[in-house]
Amino acid sequence: MRASEIFRKYDIMPNKKLGQHFLIDKNIIRKEVELAEVRKDDVILEIGAGFGMLTEELLEHAKKVIAIEKDPKLVEVLGEEFESQIEEGRLEVIEGDVLEIEFPFFTKCVSNIPYSISSPIVEKLCNYGKDSTLCVQKDFGERLVAHPGDRNYSRITVLVRFYFEPYYIYTVSRSCFLPTPKVDSCIVRLIPRKEHPVSMRDRECFFGMVRALFTHKKKSVKNAFFSSRVFLGLEKEDAKKVFEHVPYADRKVFQLSMEELVGIFEWCKDQKLKFGKTKNVS
């Protein structure tokens, strides 16, 4: 499959509203599938299948591919180009918004995900906890693998590290895409953790605490909590008294390790502080 031939055959024009940038370098695509360690018994979830260049490579190595695509025109392309694989049951094409679809069973996710919704996609993948190899915008990939003290260390970093061990594999030049984006991309791999830092029954409260802190990540822990007291319904004076004794009170939030965040969370539990659910992690 050649991108130029597909574009001419179906008269495809990238949809700017959907932020479409197609990865067309076959060497990069092969490398991505190789690094994902796709095996013959794998059922692969592919998010944002486009016109199927990655799909084609995945089908050569996996038992089945489940391709999600929002653009109706590209869904038609996939249906025509992979008619036999669909009939054989080796490819399932789902038309729709990835953020609104409940994923069918899959063993791994290998995807070149839409950059404009990378954060909510990764957040959704966290809930499934499956091995994921993703092509993402370079600066977003750097946030996923950031360490405490890095400028890219953020809420999404903590969320990902709760569920996965993240690895930055390599940089992908913007010249490998059509149309050419303004920035480079990268391949990251998220390998599921065997154990989570806190119990799953406490995770929503933990992420609520992380949200309260990282909303003011450049402040000290006590000042970040004070500035986020609305999450707890505390008045100013009460908040000052409570958070004066919080662990790591004078440390900057973006310097906190996962272990230190867990320590703060355990202290919050002892203080009977409850944080609500968090959305739109970034």
N, C-alpha and C positions, 0 to 999 in steps of 0.2 A: 504494500500500500504506500503510495506517494501522496504527500499532502497536496502538491500542486495539481495532480490529476483529480483528486477528490474535490478540490475547490472548483475546478472547471466543470467537472461532471455534474455537480449539484448546484452550481452557481452560489456557493456559500460566501457570505460576507460576515466576518466576525461581529458579534452583537456587543456593541459598546456598553449597553445597559447591563449586560450580564458579565462585563469585564472579561470577555473571552480572549485568551492568549493561548494558542495551541503549541504544545511541545512537539516539534517535528524532527528532532535529531534522533535518528534510530539508534545510534551508539549510546546515547544517554538513556534512552528508553530500555535498551537491553541491560545496561548496567543497573538501572533502577530495579528491574525485575530480579536480576542476579543477587543484588544486595538484600532484597526482601526475602531471599531464600525460599522462593515459591516452589512447592513440591506438588507431585501428581495427585495427592489426596486433598489439596487445599481448595477451599471455596473462597474466592477472592471478592471482596467488595471494592468496586471502583467508583469513586465519587467524581462526577464531572467527566464523563467518558468522551465528550466531544465527538469527533468523527471516527474514533476507534483505533488510533495508532498504538496506544498503550494496551488497549483491549486485545488487539491482534497478538501482541507479544505475550500477554498473560495467558491467552488461550492455548499457546504452545506448551505451557508448563503446568497449568493448573487443571484440576478436575472440572471446575466450573467457575464462571465469572458472573457476578451480579453487577450490572452497570447502571448507575443512576445518572440521568441526564434531564435537565430542565427544559432545554430548547427543543420544541417540537420538530423543527426541521432536522436537527441532528439526530433525533430519535428515529426519524424516517431513514436517514442515511445508515444508521446502525442496523436497522431492520433489513435494508437491502444488501448491505455489504456483508452481513453475517447471517444471512438467511438460513444456511445449512446448520450452523452452530446453534442457532435458536431452535430449529426444529429438532436437533439432537438433544436439546436440554442442557447443553454445555454453556450457553449464554442466556441470561435473563436480563432484559432491558426494562428498567422502570422509569417511566416518565414522571417527573415531579420535582418539587423543592426538597432538597436533601434535609433541610432543617425541619420539615414537617412529616417526613416519612419514618415509619418504624422499620429499622433495618431487619431484613430476613437473616437467618442463620448464616454466619460466615466465620472463617478461621483466621483470615488476615485481611487487612486493608492495604491496598496499594493504589495510590491515587495522585494525580496532579490536580490539587484542589483549587477551586476558585479563590483568588486572593482576597476579594472583597468580603468574603465571609469565612476566612480561615479560622478566626478565633472561635466562633460558635460551632464550626465543624469539629475542631479539635476537642472542644468542651463536650460535644455529643459523643465523640469517639471514646472519651474517658469513661463514659457510663457503660460502654461495652467491654472495655479492658482487653482488647485484642491487639496483637502485634500489628503495627502500622508503619508503613514506609510511605512518606509523603514528599511531594515536590511542592515547596512553598516559597513565598517571597523571602529573600535572604535575610532581611532585618527581622522578619517574624520568626524564622528559624533560629536566629541568634537569641531571641527572647526565650524560645522553648528550652534551650540548653544553657542558659545563663547561670552563673553562680552568685552566691551572696556577695554583695559589694559591687557587682557589675552594673553598669548603667542600664542594661537591658533586663535586669532582674525585676520581675513584676508578678502580678497575681496569676497570670497564665502560666508562668514558670512554676509557681508553687502547685497549682492545680495539676499540671502535667507530671511533676515529680511525685505527687501523691499516688498516682496510678502507674507511672512508667519510669524506666531509665531511658532518658532521651539522648540520642547521639546525632551530632552534626556530621554527615557523611562526606559530602563534597559540594562545592559551589557549581552552579549551572549558569553559564553565560546567557545573557539576555538575547544573544544572537541565535540561540537554539529555539526560539519561539517565533510564531507568526500569528498576528503582527508582533513586532518587536516591542516588548514593554520598556519602561524607562529605567528599570532596575534589574539586577541579577536575581537569580533564584538559588535554591539549594535543596538537596535531598536530606531529609532527617528520618531517623528510625526511632520509633517509640516501642520499647520492649517492656511488656507488662511486669510489674513488680510482684514478687511472690507474697509479700506482706505489705500492708498499708501502714502509714505512720500512726494513725489513730483508728479506732474501730469504725466499721462502716455505719453503725448506728449513730455515731457522733459526727459524721463527715459534713452534713449540712451546716451544723453549728460551727464546725471548724472553718469551713469555707466562708461563713458569715463573718467570723473573726478576722480571717485573712483579708476579706474585702474591707472591713472597717480600718484595718491597719494600712493596707496598700493604697487606699484612697488618698493617703498622705504619706507616701513612702519615703519622702526625704526628711520627714520630721522624726523626732525621738519617739520611742514606743509610747511613753506616757502622754506626750502631746498629740500623737496620732489618735490614740484612744479618746482623748479629751475632745478633739475636733470631730470625732465620729460618734459622740455620745448619743446622737439622735437614733442610732441603730439599737441602742439599749434603753432609750426613753429616760435617760438620766438628766437631772438638772446640773447646772454648772458646779455648784458647791459639792454635790454628791460625787460627781465625776472626778473632781480634784482629789477628794479624800480617797476614793477607791484606787485610782490609777497612780497615786504617789508611790504605792508599794508593789506595782507590777514588776515581775522579773524583767531584767534588761531594760529598765525604765529609761535610761539615757542613751541607749543604742539607737542608731538610725534604723528605720524599718527595713530598708533595702539591704542592710548588712546581716539580717537574721537568717540563720540556717534553718533547715526543716526541723532539726532537733530542738532548736531554740523556740521556734514557733509552736511546736508541740508542748514544750515546757510552759509557755505562756498560756496555751489553751487549757492545760491541766489546772493552772492557777485560776483561770477564769471560771472553770467548772467548780472549783472549791469556793469561789466567791458567789456562786449561783447566778453568774452572768450568762444570759442566753442571747445568741445572735440568730437573726432570721436567715432565710434562704437568700442566696446570691445568684444573680443572673448577669449575663453579658460580661463575662470575665475577660479582662484585657491586660 
